[in-house]
Amino acid sequence: MELLDLIADQIQDKPNHVRVEGHTDDRPIQTAVYPSNWELSSSRATAVVRYYVGNRAIPPDRISALGFGEYRPIMPNTSVENRARNRRVDVVILTMELTLTEPTSQLYYSQAKQ
């Protein structure tokens, strides 16, 4: 939470869209809640988005969640340590060029110009 709060301090007053990306290791999961790593990674990202919107007042139209499952590892899944590093959430601040391609940003900026 401490790290999430530090990141929130950096994104709070920026107009850029924020994309929260969830990831898993390559071990298959199959539970009632998480039938696959897609759901688990999406849930991780969504938990961060909910925290930012509910506790840090990040506007919900400026933030989105995305789950990549096991398909974007940062380390080979060859050890316990590497798998742990692949189970993560990335907070990505989009450039203004990309922010303007987000539907809510297009609406916001077109209204601001009027």
Secondary structure, DSSP 8 states (H G I E B T S, - for coil): -HHHHHHHHHHTT--S-EEEEE---SS----SS-SSHHHHHHHHHHHHHHHHHHHS---GGGEEEEE-TTSS-SS-S-SHHHHHHHS-EEEEE--HHHHTTSHHHHHHHHHHH-
